[in-house]
């Protein structure tokens, strides 16, 4: 598990909510606390979509971040900063498979529940925490360390400065 503090909030929030930087990820949930509290579940309501639309989605469980970030941006924008927010994003199944295969890990991608990034803004700072969740028990921490490395590389590649805590 990686716990990092984002150095430049303005750049990070711009890349999160406006740029396409985080678009490859899926939204699990978002909570925003401002004048009122908002909670958005990223779980797909299957009955809303046609069969063709469902087939085009990258996940049968969670909506792409790109499909909801505009709504979240509209809640957050304004003359005042929100009191806080929490956004949970996860890697797509194909990206989990890619990490496992490219690093020759001896595990089945189906045994991975998710690789997550918890993004928490408390009114002062943004903390990003990585989480590796498996469906089966494992003593190995290889995938967890690889996910941490991937997140750090992702942030650095996208010129998001941070410090590990």
Secondary structure, DSSP 8 states (H G I E B T S, - for coil): --EEEES-HHHHHHHHHTSSTTTTSEEEEEEEESSSEEEEE-B--GGGS-HHHHHHSS-SSBEEHHHHHHHHHHHH-SSS--SEEEEEEE--HHHHHHHHHHTT-SS-GGGEEEEEEEEEE-SS-EEEEEEEEESS-----HHHHHHHHHHHHHHHHTT--EEE-
